[in-house]
Amino acid sequence: MRVFTSINAYKRKSRSNISDVDLYALSTAYVLNIISITDDREMRTTAEEFEIVCIKTMDYLNYLYSSDLIDDSKLLEIFGYWVYDNDCPSDYKSDLTKYFPHLKKPSP
């Protein structure tokens, strides 16, 4: 509980809009020493402050793809859903070009 309290104090001090759910997620990642995956910039900034390893969704998808755990069709399915739901990560276009230049890009 001390980790949550510390992160919550940082939230108040920095006037962050990070949600309590995000605070719990970061606290859990800290305690269990696991990676947090998020595209929320405030959450990533807070994670950095507490030395919690945090990566963007596209970085994780690139890892899965590079490890042959997902293929082009699965990536296109995920990207298509993001576009359909109007919920693309903020760096969607640049990360898509960076990691998956061979794919026909679904555009928001």
C-alpha positions in Angstrom: 0.0 0.0 0.0 3.0 2.3 0.5 3.7 2.3 -3.2 0.2 3.4 -4.1 0.4 6.1 -1.4 3.7 7.3 -2.9 2.5 7.4 -6.4 -0.8 9.1 -5.3 1.3 11.7 -3.5 3.3 12.3 -6.7 0.0 12.6 -8.7 -1.2 15.3 -6.4 2.1 17.1 -6.4 2.4 17.0 -10.2 -1.3 17.8 -10.7 -1.5 14.7 -12.9 -4.9 13.5 -14.2 -3.9 9.9 -13.9 -6.8 7.7 -12.7 -6.9 5.6 -9.6 -7.1 2.5 -11.8 -3.9 3.6 -13.5 -2.3 4.2 -10.0 -3.2 0.7 -9.0 -1.9 -0.7 -12.2 1.4 1.1 -11.8 1.6 0.1 -8.1 1.1 -3.6 -9.1 3.7 -3.4 -11.8 6.1 -1.9 -9.2 5.5 -4.5 -6.5 5.6 -7.5 -8.9 8.4 -6.0 -10.9 6.6 -6.5 -14.2 6.2 -4.4 -17.3 3.3 -2.0 -17.7 1.9 -1.6 -21.2 0.1 1.7 -21.9 -0.3 4.4 -24.4 -1.3 7.0 -21.8 1.4 9.6 -21.6 0.8 10.7 -18.0 0.9 7.1 -16.9 4.2 6.6 -18.7 5.6 9.8 -17.2 4.6 8.6 -13.7 6.0 5.1 -14.4 9.3 6.7 -15.3 9.3 8.8 -12.1 9.1 5.5 -10.1 11.4 3.5 -12.4 8.6 1.2 -13.5 9.3 -0.3 -16.9 6.5 0.9 -19.1 6.2 0.4 -22.9 3.8 1.5 -25.6 1.3 -1.0 -27.1 3.1 -0.7 -30.5 6.4 -1.7 -28.9 4.7 -4.8 -27.4 3.0 -5.6 -30.7 6.3 -5.4 -32.4 7.8 -7.8 -29.9 5.0 -10.2 -30.4 5.3 -9.9 -34.2 9.1 -10.3 -34.1 8.7 -13.4 -32.0 6.2 -14.9 -34.5 3.5 -14.9 -31.8 1.2 -12.8 -34.0 1.0 -12.4 -37.8 0.1 -9.7 -40.3 -3.6 -10.6 -40.2 -3.8 -10.3 -36.4 -2.0 -6.9 -36.6 -4.4 -5.7 -39.2 -7.3 -6.9 -37.1 -6.0 -4.9 -34.0 -5.3 -1.8 -36.1 -8.7 -2.0 -37.8 -10.4 -2.2 -34.5 -8.5 0.8 -33.2 -9.5 2.8 -36.3 -13.1 1.6 -36.1 -13.3 2.5 -32.4 -11.5 5.8 -32.9 -9.0 4.8 -30.3 -5.6 4.8 -32.0 -2.6 5.5 -29.9 -1.2 9.0 -30.2 1.8 7.9 -32.1 -0.1 5.4 -34.3 0.9 6.6 -37.7 4.6 7.1 -36.9 4.9 3.8 -35.0 3.0 1.9 -37.8 5.5 3.2 -40.3 8.5 2.5 -38.0 7.5 -1.1 -37.0 5.3 -2.4 -39.8 6.2 -0.5 -43.0 5.1 -3.5 -45.1 1.5 -3.4 -44.0 -1.2 -1.5 -45.8 -2.1 1.0 -43.0 -5.7 1.3 -41.8 -6.1 5.1 -41.4 -8.1 6.8 -38.7 
